[in-house]
Amino acid sequence: MSMEEFWQVVEKARESAADPSDAEDVAERTLALLTALPAEKVALLAQPLWDLRARSYRWSLWHAAYLINGGCSDDGFEYFRGWLLTQGRAVFERAVADPDTLADLPAVRRVAAGDEADLECESMYGVVWDAYEVVTGGQEPPAVTGRYPQLGPGWDFEDADEDRRRLPKLAALFDG
């Protein structure tokens, strides 16, 4: 299965969710759709999911997660990217290209307005692996290839001037 097929499964999950912004519901529905597939098809989705995880492994997106969630550990960044996957392909692609576009999402605006929720979804981050274990009775899926890219030099996420320079819309929501 291809990247396109992975996104089709996510979109079907989003369409069937009562509230497509409910990341946990979208993840559960994605898992249900994947577990209805043969193990071979599920296994073929491991690489596309890994590739998406690697593509979204960027300082600028980590910085956005830090602002949105009021801090962001290594694990927190993984779970934030899991949440991002549940938002669908268009949102994911825009956010990877320009994390400041996340400021336009209603869920992000709710957090900025005081909603206590963290925008994280651990279960979506490994949904293919979980589905494969279910359909095979506990086997691990075939290994994926690739590594996370180097993040390069970072910057001080606590520097409000840097926030405004790098992520102006998010900084206005969360630093203002």
SVG drawing of the C-alpha trace seen along z (x, -y; Angstrom):
<svg xmlns="http://www.w3.org/2000/svg" viewBox="-21 -40 44 55">
<polyline fill="none" stroke="black" stroke-width="0.4" points="0.0,0.0 1.2,-3.5 1.2,-6.8 -2.0,-7.7 -3.7,-4.6 -2.6,-5.4 -4.2,-8.8 -7.3,-7.3 -7.7,-5.2 -7.2,-8.2 -9.8,-10.2 -12.3,-7.4 -11.7,-7.3 -12.2,-11.1 -15.4,-10.9 -16.8,-8.2 -15.9,-10.1 -18.7,-12.1 -16.1,-14.9 -13.1,-14.6 -11.1,-16.9 -11.3,-14.1 -7.8,-12.6 -8.4,-9.6 -11.6,-8.7 -10.0,-9.1 -7.1,-6.9 -9.5,-4.2 -11.4,-4.3 -8.2,-4.2 -7.1,-1.1 -10.5,0.5 -10.2,-0.1 -6.7,1.3 -7.5,4.4 -10.1,5.2 -7.4,5.5 -5.2,8.6 -1.9,8.6 0.1,8.2 -1.7,4.9 -1.3,3.6 2.4,4.4 2.8,2.4 1.6,-0.7 4.5,-0.6 6.9,-2.3 4.6,-5.2 3.7,-5.9 7.4,-5.9 8.1,-8.2 5.5,-10.7 7.0,-10.5 10.4,-11.3 9.1,-14.1 7.5,-15.8 10.7,-15.5 11.6,-19.2 12.7,-21.9 10.1,-24.3 7.3,-21.8 8.7,-20.9 8.7,-24.6 5.0,-24.8 4.2,-21.8 6.1,-23.4 4.1,-26.6 0.7,-24.9 1.2,-22.3 3.0,-24.6 6.2,-22.5 7.1,-19.4 9.4,-16.5 10.8,-14.0 7.8,-11.7 5.5,-14.7 6.7,-15.6 6.0,-12.1 2.5,-12.2 1.9,-15.7 2.9,-14.3 0.4,-11.5 -2.3,-14.1 -1.2,-15.9 -1.7,-12.7 -5.3,-12.5 -6.0,-15.9 -5.7,-14.6 -3.4,-15.0 -4.1,-18.6 -3.5,-19.9 -0.4,-17.6 1.2,-18.8 0.5,-22.5 1.9,-22.1 5.1,-20.3 5.7,-23.0 4.8,-25.9 4.0,-25.0 2.6,-28.5 -0.5,-27.4 -1.5,-25.4 -2.7,-28.7 -5.6,-28.6 -7.0,-25.3 -10.0,-25.4 -8.4,-22.9 -5.3,-25.0 -7.4,-28.1 -9.3,-26.3 -6.1,-25.4 -4.9,-29.0 -8.2,-30.2 -7.6,-28.0 -8.7,-24.5 -6.7,-22.2 -6.2,-19.5 -2.8,-18.7 -2.8,-18.1 -1.3,-14.7 -2.3,-11.2 0.1,-8.4 -2.2,-5.7 -2.1,-7.3 1.7,-7.5 1.9,-3.7 -1.4,-2.7 0.0,-0.5 2.2,1.4 -0.8,1.9 -3.0,3.0 -0.4,5.5 -0.1,7.0 -3.9,7.4 -4.3,9.0 -1.3,11.4 -2.0,12.3 1.0,10.5 3.7,10.5 5.7,7.4 5.5,5.9 8.4,6.0 11.2,3.5 11.0,0.1 14.0,-1.7 15.2,-5.2 16.2,-7.4 15.0,-10.6 16.8,-13.5 19.2,-15.6 17.3,-18.5 20.3,-20.8 20.9,-23.7 18.1,-24.5 17.0,-27.7 15.7,-28.8 12.0,-28.0 11.6,-30.3 12.7,-33.3 9.5,-35.3 11.3,-37.4 12.4,-34.2 8.8,-32.9 7.5,-36.0 10.1,-35.8 9.8,-32.1 6.1,-31.4 4.3,-34.8 0.7,-33.6 1.3,-30.9 3.3,-33.4 0.4,-35.9 -1.9,-33.2 0.3,-31.8 2.7,-34.5 0.2,-37.3"/>
</svg>
